[in-house]
Amino acid sequence: MDTSIERLLNELESFGLENDINVKEDSPKMKNITKDTGQFLSLLIKSSKVKNVLEIGTSNGYSTIWIAKNFINSDAHVTTVEIDDRKIVMARANFRRANLEKYVTSHHEDAGAFLKRQANETFDFIFLDSDRSHYIDWWEDLNRVLQRNSLMIVDNANSHREEVADFIKLIQSSESHDSLIVSVGKGVFIIHKN
Ligand SMILES: C[S@@+](CC[C@H](N)C(=O)[O-])C[C@H]1O[C@@H](n2cnc3c(N)ncnc32)[C@H](O)[C@@H]1O
């Protein structure tokens, strides 16, 4: 990995952990993925011919950087959506610091509204790490914008099992999708759209 990106990821990892333990009234929790989830996403993306990633839930850009670092000198791209005013500013500064701005488009808005505007089968990989109470409502559009034979990865499948239980049941009942929970980081739910 590019050493300056590796240094930035290490810095953001420490910042996120420290920030979320000592969170102050005026600073939001980062709720970043764990380092091994970043490595896992990176391996999946690196080993496939993914060209157009959608991430829902940018926070300060930690997971986006794990994704976008694989796109250097390629025409692949990640689009990321974040609703929080302060976090999107932090994320954009971090994309600049990582020198990855060219590979990232960030949208400051509600993911539900964003999804409604996207054309069918636009993305060939989706990373969902946002407000879990919306996942069932968003599912129709998430599935619509995902290409066939592509993956969607959902974080917090173990850490917040109850909150995602109905969503997981919904996908497991679909004949058009294969899925599996993998115990990496906070638990990732992997969905394959057949
Ligand atoms: C778990 S954090 C994302 C962490 C990030 N993926 C990372 O690992 O660095 C979830 C994020 O989703 C954002 N979020 C919550 N509801 C949202 C919505 N309706 N639309 C877009 N973003 C939303 C939150 O502000 C928060 O930053």
The ligand as a MOL file (V3000), in Angstrom:
LIG
                    3D

  0  0  0     0  0            999 V3000
M  V30 BEGIN CTAB
M  V30 COUNTS 27 29 0 0 0
M  V30 BEGIN ATOM
M  V30 1 C -21.2990 3.8540 10.8310 0
M  V30 2 S -21.1190 5.4580 10.2050 0 CHG=1
M  V30 3 C -20.1940 5.2340 8.7150 0
M  V30 4 C -18.7440 4.9090 8.9730 0
M  V30 5 C -17.9170 4.8750 7.7120 0
M  V30 6 N -18.4340 3.9210 6.7520 0
M  V30 7 C -16.5040 4.4800 8.0640 0
M  V30 8 O -16.2740 3.2960 8.2990 0
M  V30 9 O -15.6400 5.3700 8.1160 0 CHG=-1
M  V30 10 C -22.7170 5.7530 9.5760 0
M  V30 11 C -22.8600 7.0800 8.8640 0
M  V30 12 O -24.1130 7.1310 8.1760 0
M  V30 13 C -24.5520 8.4760 8.2040 0
M  V30 14 N -26.0010 8.4970 7.9520 0
M  V30 15 C -27.0030 8.2240 8.8280 0
M  V30 16 N -28.1970 8.3390 8.2220 0
M  V30 17 C -27.9450 8.6730 6.9300 0
M  V30 18 C -28.7730 8.9380 5.8020 0
M  V30 19 N -30.1050 8.8690 5.8910 0
M  V30 20 N -28.1900 9.2580 4.6370 0
M  V30 21 C -26.8300 9.3310 4.5370 0
M  V30 22 N -25.9970 9.1050 5.5700 0
M  V30 23 C -26.5400 8.7850 6.7490 0
M  V30 24 C -24.1860 8.9500 9.6080 0
M  V30 25 O -24.1410 10.3620 9.6950 0
M  V30 26 C -22.8450 8.2710 9.8300 0
M  V30 27 O -21.7660 9.1150 9.5150 0
M  V30 END ATOM
M  V30 BEGIN BOND
M  V30 1 1 1 2
M  V30 2 1 2 3
M  V30 3 1 2 10
M  V30 4 1 3 4
M  V30 5 1 4 5
M  V30 6 1 5 6
M  V30 7 1 5 7
M  V30 8 2 7 8
M  V30 9 1 7 9
M  V30 10 1 10 11
M  V30 11 1 11 12
M  V30 12 1 11 26
M  V30 13 1 12 13
M  V30 14 1 13 14
M  V30 15 1 13 24
M  V30 16 1 14 15
M  V30 17 1 14 23
M  V30 18 2 15 16
M  V30 19 1 16 17
M  V30 20 1 17 18
M  V30 21 2 17 23
M  V30 22 1 18 19
M  V30 23 2 18 20
M  V30 24 1 20 21
M  V30 25 2 21 22
M  V30 26 1 22 23
M  V30 27 1 24 25
M  V30 28 1 24 26
M  V30 29 1 26 27
M  V30 END BOND
M  V30 END CTAB
M  END
